[in-house]
Amino acid sequence: MDKRTEELLNRTFKFGVDTLKFLNSIPSTTTFKVIINQLAKSSTSIGANYEESQAAESKNDFIHKISICSKEARESKYWLKILIELLNNDKQLINANLLYNESKQLIKIFTSIKLTSQENKMKK
């Protein structure tokens, strides 16, 4: 396996785990329950879909899985942005901002992978 692929697999796994740990610190109020549930699903879906992309059945399947990674990273960014607006605990805000910035980086990475894969597909 390519070193960059392995690093990204680890990075997406860490993002999912770090997000779940962070969500454990959020109070389970009516307002936060929806956000916690949605963010837990979207943040862990990034790594799961990237893991799946490694066994893609075709180039189109790979591009599709990478597209899902990008979409889930965008959704995670959205929920984190809402949390940043709602939270008033400094430690939680620091953690939310770190995760928010990582989600933005993941979006850039997966968008780049998708575009490169689409370009390579067109060349063949």
Phi, psi and omega in degrees: 000139178301141182299318180294323178296314180297319178297319180289324174300315179294320181294318180290324176298312181299319179300314179298313181295314179299322179294316179297318177298317178298317182297333176295340180270353182272134179297144182272056177280170179304316181297314186281337184303315181297314182296316180302313181297312182295316182291324177299317181290313184291321183291326179277338179291332180301306181294322181297317180287327177291321176300314178298324182298336181288345177243028181302143182278343180201172177296321177297320178296318178300312180299320178299314180296319178295322177299320178296318177303314180297315180297318180292326176294321177296317179296319178300316179302318180299310181294324177294322178297319177297314179301318180301324178287331186267331185284148176232007177269123185302317180296318178295321178295320178298312180296318179297319179293321177298315179293321178300313179295322177294321178298322177296320178295319179297322177301313180299316181297310184289329175295318179296316178299316181298311181297317178297317179296320178293320178295316180296323178295321181291331182289334184277000000 
